[in-house]
């Protein structure tokens, strides 16, 4: 099996250890939000939806290109990166957990800012807030699940400990 410097287990074992069902579900939600944000941002940028420009009167934008690009940059790209931290990268689970927390919070903040600036309510806004809260809850659940994992036996040749046992590691 391949291993990466810094990991104490081969990639497949370490990945299985740190990825729980909450992590998998978090990645699915993050990828769904990333796809929708990027597609929606592109639709806004090229005016596919023909949104009324009057809605932008309380914003610094004259047309929908700016909000579309901001949607891609503030929601789409961070959600895609957060999902990558869960699915692809052989890194510590804390990066995926932090990505889940931040991406969920950014989604809730995005809707709050959207309502404050546009001063228009749309039926999908509560749905998006709920998705953000779900992301936050899944990240917290993933963290709690990892912290409950038992400490490996002392004779384990590839000891991977839960996050709460990080202070008990032998110095390398």
C-alpha positions, 0 to 999 in steps of 0.5 A: 500500500502507498503511504504519504509522509506525515500519515502513520497509516497507509492512505486507505486505512487512514482515510477509512478511519477519519471518514464517517457517514457524517463526513460522507454526507457532508461531502455530498451536501458540499458538492451539491451546494458547490455545483448549484452555486457555480451554476447559479453564479454563471447564470447570474453573470450571463443573465440567463434568468433575466433578473430585474435590475431594480432588485440591485438598487441597495447593492453596489452592483449595476447588473447581475454579473457582479453578484454572480461572480461573488456567488461563485467566489464566496460559496461555490469555490469554498464549498468545492474545496471543503468537499475535496478536503473530505473526499480526496485529500489525505489530510487530517480530518480536522481540515474537513471538519473546519471546512464543513463548519466554515462553508455552512456558516458562509451559506447562512451568512450569504443569505443574511447578507442577501436579504439585508441588501436586496430586501427581497424574500425568496422561498429558497432562502430558508432552504439554503439556510437549512442546508448551511445549518445541516453542514454545520451539524454534520461537521460537529457530528463528524468531530464528535464521532472521531473523538469517541473512537478508541485509542489503538492498542500499543502494539498497533504498527500504524497507530491512528488516534482519534482527535481527542487523543492527539496529546497522547501521541508519542513524539516522532 
